[in-house]
């Protein structure tokens, strides 16, 4: 019976055949222990000299790391294994030998591992992170489909920039200027006026020369937009969505979380509603904590966000930022024109902002005024202004950064481990 490692639990006591790679091995006299992987998971195969032909045992002892093989054996339950099963090997057939595999069980430096990212992905740790990433994506689609959202794909090449052009990658679109998208939001607003509740999931790009553990040049965003949703409605969708994906990861990726040594108790506490603090109160709080240098009107850096988050066990919304700090499209507070109806969701444990969202301006004249204040070309945004001229309604949306969310839920320190092939300030290889 041919199967996969993930499915072996269905065949306890039976002989199965699995296509696999040798991740690692060790031997103890007359027994060889093979750590096998096939993409679906990891399992230990045991070869007992007295129970197989001599040729098979010699092959088990001599096989090299990352050699691909067909391995046959009896599936056995094993309480000592995190996976719960092991394979009593009866036969090994080599498919392709691996010679001088560069990533050995010894410690390697980060740059070496990044240069070999195409191979580093095979490790148990990276496999676990990618499985958690996949579960967040799967549960994202599940959540928004259940909530009646329509998936819409905004363009990656754009002729204008939702937040200015200073951090965008410029290219030529035949004889016009174009940019790689830093957000699909403006297009998603148009889609929301047609379809009500929409979401996108796709790559975004920031030409930001940052080397922090929270930044990538290319990253993936989930961006919902909702017609007839005001500020408070928007926050409720965000906290319900984040609670949903955490529950899904806890239910479906427990083995991977344990592989990474994640403290599950910290994730199990998280459920909606989330605490909130206004920007004004956040400034006061930071002053009390000794951050005397920050003043009203300054943006928060990583140390400020971390200090605020450490006061809570759950993600916390920081709301009502100064108008001067935020993009042109955010709706001002009706009672205070110097702040906008926006919120950043800050993850616990120092992982920083994972969501930015707001109610959007729905008044055409106010939007024109904001475009002028930001020195943006009104003609380039004519189509966006038209959304306010033809049946405008209050509407809201947000963007969740996938890689920061993966880092937080998996407990890894740097976002470079949360995407298969990271693009960093000085890295475009492999």
N, C-alpha and C positions, 0 to 999 in steps of 0.2 A: 504494500500500500504506500503510494507516494503522498507525502503531506508536507506541512511546514512546521517549524518549531512552535508557532503560536497555536497550532491545532493538535499537538501531540496528546493533550489531555483527553481527547476523544478515543484514544487507542491504547489505553493502559493494558499491558499484558500482551499486546500484539506487536508483530514486527512491522516496522515502517522504514521507508527510505526517504531521506531528506537531502536536497542539494544545499551545500553549506560551504563556508570558509572556515579555516582553522584560525581562530582568534589568538589562542595561546595553548600551551600544553605543559604538562609536567609528568614525570614518571616516578614510580616507587617500586623498583625491583621488577616484579612480575605483573605490575598493573600500570597502564598508561591512562592518564586523564586528559581528554581533549576538550577544550572550550570551543564550542561551535557557535556560529552565527549564520543566519540566512536572510537577514533583513527584517524578518518578523519578530525576532527575539534571539535570546542566547540560551544555550543548554549545555550541560556537561555530558560528554560521552565517555564511557568507561570501557577500556579494552583489557580483558583479563587473559593473560598468556595461555593459561590452561584451557580456555574455552574457545579459542579461535585457532585457525591454521597459523603456523609459524610465520608465513609470508605476511599475513594481516598484522600480526603483532610487530614485526620489524618495520612495516610500513607506518604503523602508528607512532613508533619511536623516532622515525627518521623524517616524517612529514614536516614541512617548514611553514612558518607563520604566513597566513593569508593564501595558502594553497587552496584551490577550490576542489571540492570532492563531492561524490555521492556516498553517503554513509547510511548503512542499514543497521538496525538494532531493535531490541525489545524496549518498549516504553515502560518505565517504572516510576511509581510515585516515590518522592524523596522529600521528607519533611525538612531536611537540612538545607535544601536548595531554596533560595528566594523565589525561584520560578515554580517550584513544587514538583518537578519531574527531572529524571535523568534518562539517558539512553544507554542500555547495555549493548555495546557495539558488536556486531557479528561479521560485518564486511565493510571494506573501504575501497572505493575506486577513485583514483586521482583523475581530475578533469584537466587542470592546468596548474603546473607547479609555480610557486612564487619564490623568487630568488632575491636575497638581500633586501627584504622589506625594510624600508627606512625607519618606520616608527616602531621601535622595540618597546618591551615592557618597562624599560628604564625611563627616568625623567628626561623630558625634552623642554627646551625653552619655547616661549610663546611664538617668537618669530619663526622658528623652525617648524612648529606645528601649523602656523598660518601659511607658510610656504607649501606645506603638504596638506592643505585643507581638504583636498579631494580624497585623501587617504585617511586623514584624522576623523572624518565623518564616520568611519567604520567602528570607532571605539565605543565601548559600552556607554560611557558618559555622553558622548555626542549623540549617540542613538537615542538615549533617553530624552535629551533636550528636543530633538527633532520630533519625537513622538508626542511630547507635550505641546509643541507648536502645532502639530497636526490636529490635536484634540481641540485646541482653542479655535482653530479655523473651522473644524467640523461643527462644534457647538455654536459658533457664531452664526453660521448659516441656519442651523436648527432654530436658534432663538429668534432671528429676524423673520424666518419663514412662519414660525408659529404666531408671531405678533402681526402678521399681515403686511410685512414689508416686501417691496419688489426690488430685486437685484438689478442695478443699472451700472454700466461700465462707462465712466467718463474718459475723455481722451488723455493720453499721456503727453502729446505734443500740444502746446497751447500758444496762443498769440498774445496773451496777457498774463499778469501775475496777480493772484488774489491778495498777496501780502507784500507787493513790491518786488523789484527785480534784483535786489542786492545779493541774494543768496541763491540765485537760480543758475542753472546751466543753460547757456545761450547756444543756439544753433541756427543755421540757415534753413528755412523752409522754402526751397527754390529761391525766389528773390525777396522773400519776407523774413523778418526776424521771428524766431520762435524760441520756446523754452521747454525744458523738461518739467513736467508738472510737479509742483510742491504740495498740491492738494487738488482733489476733484470737487471741492465744496461748491464752487459757483455753479458748475454744471449739475451737481446734485440738487441744488435749489431749483433749477429749471425743471428737473425730472420730478421733484416733489410737487410742483404746480400742475404736473400732468397726471401723476400716479398716486399722490397723497403721501405715502410713507415709502421711502426708498433707502437703499444702502449700497455702498460700493466697497469693493475690496481689491486693492491693487497697489502697485509700486509708486512711490513718491521719491523725490530727489531734492536734496538741499546741498548747495555748494558752500557749506559752512565749514570753515577751517578749524574744526574742533577735534580734540584728541581725548575727550573724556570717555569714561566707561559707559555713558548713556547715549552716545552719538554714533550714527552711521550716515554715510553719504547717500546710500540707497536703502530705503526701508519700506515696509508695507503698512498701509493704513486701512482701517475700517471706518467708513464715513457715512453715517445715516443723516438724512434730512427729513423733516416732518412738517407738512402743512397743518395749520391750525393748532400747532403746539407752541405754547408760550414757555417762558423760562423755567417755571416750576415743573411743567410736564417733561421738559427735556432732562432735568436732573433725575427724575424718577425712572426714565428709560435707561439712563446711564447706570444707575446703581442696580437696577434689575438685571441688566445685561452683564455687568461685571460679576454679580453674585451667581448668575447662571453658568458662566464659563468656569468659575472656580469650582462650583459643585460638579460640573462635568469632568474636570481634570482630576478632582479627588476621587470620583467614582471609577474613572476609566484608565487612570495613569498611576495607580498606587505603586505598582512595581517600579515604574520609572522614577517617581518621586523618591522612593526609598533608595534606589540606585544612586541618586544624587545627594542623599543624606538630608533631604528637605525636612524641616520641622513642620509636620502636618498640622499640629495644633494651632499654629499661627494662621493657617489658611481656613481651618474648620470654624474659626470664630467669625469669619466674614460673611455677613448677609445684610441686605438692605433693611432699613435706611442707613445711609452713611452720615457721619457728623459733618457739620459745615462751620466755616469761619469766614467772616468777611475780610477783604484786603485790609480795611482799616484796623480791625482787631488783630490781624496777623502782624501788622507793623508794631502795634503796642506789645504784643506777645514777644516779638523778636527783641525789642528794646529791653524788656524785662529779662530776657535770656542773655543780655550782654552784647547784642549785635547793634552797637551804637552807630555804626557807620551808615546803616540803611535809613533812608528817609522816604516820606510819602511821595510817590511818583516813581520810585525805583522799582525795577523788576527783581524778582527773587532769583537767586542763584541756588546751586545744589545744596550748600550748607544751610541756607535759610529754609528750603523745602524740607530737608531732613530734620531740622530742629522742630518744625511744626508737626511733621508726621510722627515724630517720636512721642508726642503727647497723646497719640491715639493708637488703638490696636487694629483699627480698620482704616481703609482709605478715607481721606478727608477732602471735601470740596473747599477750595478757596474761591470765594465769589466776589463780584463787584469790584473788579480791577479798575484803575484809572483809565479813562478814555484814551489818554495819550500813549498808553502802553500797548493798546490792542489795535487790530486791523480795522479798516474803514467801515466794514459791513456790520459791526456789532451794534445792537439796539441800546441806546442810552436808557438809564433808569429814569422813569417818569418823574421821580422826586429829586433826582440829582443828576444834572447833565455832565458832571465831572467823572462819573463812573458808568460802566456799561453792564448789561445783564449777561454776564459771562461767568464761567467757572472752570478752574483747572482741578482735575482729580489727582491728588498726590497719593502714591502708593506707600504703604508702610515699609519699614526696614531699609530706608535710604534709597529706594528705587526711583523716586522722583515722579514727575508728572507723566501720567499714562494717557490722560484724556484732556483735551481742550475743547470747549464748546460754548455756545451762546445762543441767545435769541438773535435773529437777524433783523436788520432794519427793513421795514416793509413800506415806508413812506418814500416816494420817489424824490421829492424835493430835498429831504434830509440826506438821502443817499448821494444825490448830486453834490450837496454841500460837502459831504465827507470826502468824496472823490477829489474835489478841489483842494481841500485842506491837506490831503495826502499827495497832492501834485501828481495825480494819475490822469491819464488821457481819457476824457469822457467818451470820445468816439470809440475807443477800444472796448469800452464797457457798455456800449449802447444796448446790446442784446440783454445784458444783465439789468439795466435800468428798465427795459421793457417789461420785465417780470413784475415790476411795481406799477406799471401803467395799465396793465390789462388784468384786472381782478386780483389785486394784491391782497394777501392775508398775512396775519402773524405766523411766523414759522421759525423753527429752531433746528439745530443740528450739532453734531460733535464729531471729533476724530479721535480714534484710539490707535496708539502706536503699538503694532503687534509685537515688535522685538522687545520693547521695554516690558510689556506684559508677560512675555515668555520668560524674560530674565527674572522678573519678580516671582512668578508662580513656580519656576523651577529652582530658584535660589542661586542662580549663577551670578557671578560678579559683573561680568562685562557683556554687553550686547553682541560682541563679535561672535559669541558662541551660540547665538539664538537664531541665526539666519544661515542657510547652507553655505553661501559663498559671500562673505561680508565685503562691502566696499568701504574702505576707510580712507583717511586723508592721504596716506602714502601707500595705499594698497589697491591695485587693480588686477592682481594675480593671486591665485589662478582664476 
